[in-house]
């Protein structure tokens, strides 16, 4: 049976859900999707390691076993390179390196060596951008430097604060005031930002810092398209997840609606494909699924 909701003045139908079976056992969480939509990028417990899982046959390829690698990895625009963080500990102090791997050759290169204050990072075209100790840095990832579709507009997170880079200038973007910001990202057309602020919920703002949407309790929000946010409404007892459903927020209607209402499965951390027709998610036990949807 189809599950229908109204969002963005459109009907969203869940056309089917299938489980992905990696050819290697393990508990996985989705950390990304390849630009061509053919593989899931997943990580293991505590964001350790990165693996590519072919969505057709489950073939699993190890990218790295590094600690922390599953936290915020990004692909280059052409899909050739993958950039990720690598953590190591010395005398209980964490140091983070920034690495890139050429997925064609398997060659790994260190872009930033053992920093105590490496920000999250982002890509614009085939260039990676990040900051170290507040200093903005950018590095090309290959010879074919594809340009961003929107010139020099991107977002990175630095110490739980979104930092917007636009037209060559950097600006902290705190539409809801002081607080700890999580899961901030720009819309596909790079005109809006979604974010979660601890203790307040999920919001959408324009790039001037004006709140234009209040989504309420949506954890791990992501853009399905330029007008619809998806995320999860998870309930726990402080130790384990009791239930979780995928929910959607429409900027057009201003309403949040439940997408999944299953009783025997908890859907967590939804990750939309670029085509807007599929959503990957996992269960608390690390099982992987892809849900096919249709917008009308």
MOUR-V211465 format. One record per residue. N is the residue number from 1. RES is the residue in three letters. PHI is phi in whole degrees, -180 to 180 (NA if undefined). NEAR is the number of other ideal C-beta (glycine too) atoms within 12 Angstrom. Layout:
<<N	RES	PHI	NEAR> <N	RES	PHI	NEAR>>
This chain:
<<1	UNK	NA	10> <2	UNK	-89	18> <3	UNK	-104	27> <4	UNK	-117	22> <5	UNK	-139	33> <6	UNK	-110	24> <7	UNK	-151	33> <8	UNK	58	28> <9	UNK	56	17> <10	UNK	-131	24> <11	UNK	-95	21> <12	UNK	-106	37> <13	UNK	-110	21> <14	UNK	-83	34> <15	UNK	-86	21> <16	UNK	169	18> <17	UNK	-136	28> <18	UNK	-132	20> <19	UNK	-87	23> <20	UNK	-99	33> <21	UNK	-111	22> <22	UNK	-61	29> <23	UNK	-80	17> <24	UNK	-126	19> <25	UNK	-69	14> <26	UNK	161	24> <27	UNK	-101	22> <28	UNK	-123	39> <29	UNK	-129	37> <30	UNK	-73	42> <31	UNK	-116	39> <32	UNK	166	37> <33	UNK	-138	34> <34	UNK	-59	34> <35	UNK	-55	25> <36	UNK	-86	18> <37	UNK	74	25> <38	UNK	-94	23> <39	UNK	-145	35> <40	UNK	-91	40> <41	UNK	-95	41> <42	UNK	-127	43> <43	UNK	-129	39> <44	UNK	-95	31> <45	UNK	-55	16> <46	UNK	61	15> <47	UNK	61	27> <48	UNK	-92	28> <49	UNK	80	33> <50	UNK	-139	43> <51	UNK	-140	39> <52	UNK	-104	37> <53	UNK	-117	37> <54	UNK	-64	24> <55	UNK	-75	30> <56	UNK	-86	15> <57	UNK	-122	14> <58	UNK	77	25> <59	UNK	-58	19> <60	UNK	-115	27> <61	UNK	-119	26> <62	UNK	-79	24> <63	UNK	-93	37> <64	UNK	-161	33> <65	UNK	-105	19> <66	UNK	-64	30> <67	UNK	-69	25> <68	UNK	79	31> <69	UNK	-66	39> <70	UNK	-80	34> <71	UNK	-94	31> <72	UNK	78	35> <73	UNK	-66	41> <74	UNK	-137	41> <75	UNK	-94	37> <76	UNK	-72	35> <77	UNK	-61	28> <78	UNK	-87	24> <79	UNK	79	28> <80	UNK	-79	27> <81	UNK	-113	39> <82	UNK	-127	45> <83	UNK	-108	45> <84	UNK	-152	46> <85	UNK	-93	39> <86	UNK	-133	37> <87	UNK	-102	30> <88	UNK	-140	21> <89	UNK	-124	14> <90	UNK	-130	11> <91	UNK	51	7> <92	UNK	65	7> <93	UNK	-105	13> <94	UNK	-93	20> <95	UNK	-121	23> <96	UNK	-118	34> <97	UNK	-109	30> <98	UNK	-108	42> <99	UNK	-125	35> <100	UNK	-129	38> <101	UNK	-123	34> <102	UNK	-82	23> <103	UNK	-68	31> <104	UNK	-80	13> <105	UNK	-101	12> <106	UNK	82	17> <107	UNK	-79	15> <108	UNK	-105	24> <109	UNK	-125	24> <110	UNK	-88	21> <111	UNK	-93	33> <112	UNK	-144	31> <113	UNK	-98	16> <114	UNK	37	22> <115	UNK	-104	27> <116	UNK	-87	19> <117	UNK	-142	19> <118	UNK	-81	37> <119	UNK	-76	34> <120	UNK	-65	36> <121	UNK	-134	42> <122	UNK	-145	38> <123	UNK	-120	40> <124	UNK	-129	32> <125	UNK	65	29> <126	UNK	-108	30> <127	UNK	-121	32> <128	UNK	-100	41> <129	UNK	-126	39> <130	UNK	-166	40> <131	UNK	-138	30> <132	UNK	-130	27> <133	UNK	53	15> <134	UNK	84	18> <135	UNK	-90	17> <136	UNK	-77	25> <137	UNK	-131	24> <138	UNK	-144	29> <139	UNK	-141	26> <140	UNK	-72	24> <141	UNK	-100	34> <142	UNK	-171	28> <143	UNK	-74	12> <144	UNK	-92	16> <145	UNK	-86	21> <146	UNK	-65	22> <147	UNK	-85	17> <148	UNK	-68	26> <149	UNK	-69	16> <150	UNK	-119	20> <151	UNK	-61	15> <152	UNK	53	23> <153	UNK	-126	31> <154	UNK	-156	39> <155	UNK	-132	43> <156	UNK	-129	40> <157	UNK	-106	32> <158	UNK	-133	31> <159	UNK	54	19> <160	UNK	64	22> <161	UNK	-130	29> <162	UNK	-70	38> <163	UNK	-120	32> <164	UNK	-95	38> <165	UNK	-109	34> <166	UNK	-147	26> <167	UNK	54	13> <168	UNK	86	14> <169	UNK	-122	13> <170	UNK	-109	27> <171	UNK	-149	23> <172	UNK	-67	24> <173	UNK	-115	36> <174	UNK	-128	26> <175	UNK	-61	32> <176	UNK	-101	30> <177	UNK	82	17> <178	UNK	-69	14> <179	UNK	155	20> <180	UNK	-98	20> <181	UNK	-96	37> <182	UNK	-132	29> <183	UNK	54	34> <184	UNK	-81	41> <185	UNK	-158	37> <186	UNK	-88	35> <187	UNK	-65	31> <188	UNK	-54	25> <189	UNK	-88	17> <190	UNK	58	25> <191	UNK	-113	24> <192	UNK	-144	35> <193	UNK	-128	43> <194	UNK	-104	46> <195	UNK	-157	44> <196	UNK	-115	35> <197	UNK	-118	34> <198	UNK	-56	16> <199	UNK	87	14> <200	UNK	-124	23> <201	UNK	115	30> <202	UNK	-105	41> <203	UNK	-138	38> <204	UNK	-124	41> <205	UNK	-130	33> <206	UNK	-84	23> <207	UNK	-84	28> <208	UNK	-98	15> <209	UNK	91	22> <210	UNK	-94	16> <211	UNK	-71	26> <212	UNK	-121	24> <213	UNK	-158	35> <214	UNK	-118	26> <215	UNK	-95	40> <216	UNK	79	22> <217	UNK	-81	25> <218	UNK	-134	42> <219	UNK	-89	34> <220	UNK	52	34> <221	UNK	-69	41> <222	UNK	-144	40> <223	UNK	-83	39> <224	UNK	-83	40> <225	UNK	-152	30> <226	UNK	-73	21> <227	UNK	-126	30> <228	UNK	-121	43> <229	UNK	-106	49> <230	UNK	-118	49> <231	UNK	-171	44> <232	UNK	-133	40> <233	UNK	-113	34> <234	UNK	-106	28> <235	UNK	-124	17> <236	UNK	-137	16> <237	UNK	-106	9> <238	UNK	94	7> <239	UNK	-125	7> <240	UNK	-145	13> <241	UNK	-76	24> <242	UNK	-91	16> <243	UNK	-163	24> <244	UNK	-160	34> <245	UNK	-128	35> <246	UNK	-80	48> <247	UNK	-126	40> <248	UNK	-133	46> <249	UNK	-117	43> <250	UNK	-103	32> <251	UNK	-68	33> <252	UNK	-72	20> <253	UNK	-90	20> <254	UNK	74	22> <255	UNK	-115	23> <256	UNK	-108	32> <257	UNK	-131	31> <258	UNK	-80	28> <259	UNK	-91	39> <260	UNK	-111	36> <261	UNK	-137	21> <262	UNK	-83	22> <263	UNK	-100	11> <264	UNK	-106	9> <265	UNK	-144	23> <266	UNK	-106	30> <267	UNK	-95	42> <268	UNK	-131	38> <269	UNK	47	37> <270	UNK	-66	45> <271	UNK	-134	39> <272	UNK	-75	38> <273	UNK	-75	32> <274	UNK	-63	24> <275	UNK	-77	20> <276	UNK	71	25> <277	UNK	-111	22> <278	UNK	-140	32> <279	UNK	-134	46> <280	UNK	-92	42> <281	UNK	-155	46> <282	UNK	-129	40> <283	UNK	-104	32> <284	UNK	-59	23> <285	UNK	-86	20> <286	UNK	86	25> <287	UNK	-78	27> <288	UNK	-112	40> <289	UNK	-138	34> <290	UNK	-126	36> <291	UNK	-106	37> <292	UNK	-95	24> <293	UNK	-127	37> <294	UNK	-139	21> <295	UNK	-101	28> <296	UNK	-122	15>>
